[in-house]
Amino acid sequence: MQATLPDSLLSSLSEFIAVRIGLYFPPERWGDLERGIAEAAPDFNFTDRESCARWLLTAPLTRHMNEVLASHLSVGETYFFREKQSLEILGEQVLPQLLQSRRQERRLRIWSAGCSTGEEAYTIAILLDRLIPDPEAWNITILATDFNPKFLRKAAQGVYGEWSFRDAPGWLRGRYFTGRGDGHFEIIPRIRKMVTFSYLNFADDIYPSLSNNTGAMDMIFCRNVLMYFSAQRAKQVAGNFYRALVDGGWLIVSPAEVSNTLFSPFAPVEFPGAVLYRKIANAGSQLSIREYPAPLLFEETNIVPLPAVPAAPVTAIVPASFNAATPVTNPPAVQAGQAPAHPDERGLPLRMARNCANQGSLDEALEWCEQAITADKMNPAHHYLLATILQEQGRHDTATQSLMRVLYLDPDFVLAHFALGNLHQSQGRFRQAQRHFNNVLQLLRRHLPDETLPEADGLTAGRLAEIVTALLESLPQVAVA
Ligand SMILES: C[S@@+](CC[C@H](N)C(=O)[O-])C[C@H]1O[C@@H](n2cnc3c(N)ncnc32)[C@H](O)[C@@H]1O
């Protein structure tokens, strides 16, 4: 579409959208920008695009406005098994190797960042389902985030038309979907349950963070998203992804987005037909970029499941993360389990617990955290950290007990209500989730929107209120009624 609004207005508008929403509209895309504003205008009660555009530049951007703009300006194009070449490499080489290395702890965290309507996240879940013969013995997190609530709602429903299967392997629908008789297909509950969808805006949310479960990731898919961002914004997002990954973790972007400048902190790993990025933070570690052979065609027989491992008590999938923004320091002379002697070291167990958790060393993190609790039993923040570690280990019942203890010590500990809401939601207890999310909103009324919440990695009260409101809206109506 040819842009018709004045250049000066489109220029200001594109700058405003880049800063507030994160989408980049260079002059050659001003036609798309104008079309999006024209579509959004009736939602803002305007009959013409120009008045709407001028109003947007002066009005404070509320969550509702942000959502409306996001839904009209973002490109949600996606489908199952998109960009097969990288998926083949992942399914045949990278994931099997990663799963082998995790056979003891049986823990895996993957993030579909910019998930649109969910096809990518479900594709990842299906890949894992075909690789792991005993998924119930693993603690697998697949977090899928987007800033378009309409996309997220559709993703959570998991119902798709023909178009979403346009490049999918032949076996996909028969094995993983149920036909609804109206030309639509619904993802089977086993796969649906593997994915947690939530709202996150790359432009103005904080990540990695404990509050949105975005730390200690093994793999981040961010495909066909950064191409719509300015170079500066994309670099900033790539830096955040680097911090959100564990050492050795992988970043997967689309072939069109491969750029060693943009992803300069990462090591590019070249495969025949695809480049993936890897975080190699610790040069002295055991990580290696090994030689990977050319992938085979993506046929059913190429997926070789791992041998089953003996059953373990870890059975469910729950979001939790750690403050990956905390700088990782070298362990001091004190060992986990030993009381620090010097008064300066009093905060040490808590810091060490966080740092170990950031790196995915959960057993060690637990030891440090228990040490922090022994030294100060009445501190709710210590119990809160313990709960997040337990949650990440898949120990939901004990995590719930720790969160209840936090609320016993401090009934106004807003993040404990938030975590309990997320826990209940991920386990399908929507009524309880709703209750805790409502508590969060009530408690947040005591704070100014710009106020940073304690233990929340810089998250403000206003932002948490927006996130929780979006979560409440996405809870299945039937279960809450
Ligand atoms: C083209 S889709 C890509 C979907 C999927 N990753 C794939 O490759 O098939 C781009 C997605 O990025 C999301 N997105 C764009 N800007 C975003 C932002 N600032 N924060 C969060 N999500 C964003 C859009 O809403 C859209 O769903």
The ligand as an SDF file (V2000), in Angstrom:
LIG
                    3D

 27 29  0  0  0  0  0  0  0  0999 V2000
    6.1950  -13.5620   12.0840 C   0  0  0  0  0  0  0  0  0  0  0  0
    5.7450  -14.0320   13.7000 S   0  0  0  0  0  0  0  0  0  0  0  0
    6.8870  -15.3350   13.9860 C   0  0  0  0  0  0  0  0  0  0  0  0
    6.2590  -16.5460   14.6450 C   0  0  0  0  0  0  0  0  0  0  0  0
    7.1930  -17.7230   14.8330 C   0  0  0  0  0  0  0  0  0  0  0  0
    8.3360  -17.3570   15.6310 N   0  0  0  0  0  0  0  0  0  0  0  0
    7.6310  -18.2750   13.4970 C   0  0  0  0  0  0  0  0  0  0  0  0
    8.7760  -18.0630   13.0900 O   0  0  0  0  0  0  0  0  0  0  0  0
    6.8380  -18.9330   12.8430 O   0  0  0  0  0  0  0  0  0  0  0  0
    6.4080  -12.6690   14.6570 C   0  0  0  0  0  0  0  0  0  0  0  0
    5.8350  -12.6060   16.0620 C   0  0  0  0  0  0  0  0  0  0  0  0
    6.6120  -11.7150   16.8460 O   0  0  0  0  0  0  0  0  0  0  0  0
    5.7360  -11.0170   17.7160 C   0  0  0  0  0  0  0  0  0  0  0  0
    6.3760   -9.7620   18.1320 N   0  0  0  0  0  0  0  0  0  0  0  0
    6.7270   -8.7100   17.3570 C   0  0  0  0  0  0  0  0  0  0  0  0
    7.2210   -7.7220   18.1150 N   0  0  0  0  0  0  0  0  0  0  0  0
    7.1860   -8.1460   19.3960 C   0  0  0  0  0  0  0  0  0  0  0  0
    7.5520   -7.5530   20.6270 C   0  0  0  0  0  0  0  0  0  0  0  0
    8.0490   -6.3050   20.7140 N   0  0  0  0  0  0  0  0  0  0  0  0
    7.3810   -8.2800   21.7630 N   0  0  0  0  0  0  0  0  0  0  0  0
    6.8720   -9.5470   21.6940 C   0  0  0  0  0  0  0  0  0  0  0  0
    6.5040  -10.1440   20.5590 N   0  0  0  0  0  0  0  0  0  0  0  0
    6.6510   -9.4530   19.4130 C   0  0  0  0  0  0  0  0  0  0  0  0
    4.5060  -10.7730   16.8460 C   0  0  0  0  0  0  0  0  0  0  0  0
    3.3450  -10.5180   17.6010 O   0  0  0  0  0  0  0  0  0  0  0  0
    4.4110  -12.0780   16.0590 C   0  0  0  0  0  0  0  0  0  0  0  0
    3.5700  -12.9760   16.6920 O   0  0  0  0  0  0  0  0  0  0  0  0
  1  2  1  0
  2  3  1  0
  2 10  1  0
  3  4  1  0
  4  5  1  0
  5  6  1  0
  5  7  1  0
  7  8  2  0
  7  9  1  0
 10 11  1  0
 11 12  1  0
 11 26  1  0
 12 13  1  0
 13 14  1  0
 13 24  1  0
 14 15  1  0
 14 23  1  0
 15 16  2  0
 16 17  1  0
 17 18  1  0
 17 23  2  0
 18 19  1  0
 18 20  2  0
 20 21  1  0
 21 22  2  0
 22 23  1  0
 24 25  1  0
 24 26  1  0
 26 27  1  0
M  CHG  2   2   1   9  -1
M  END
$$$$
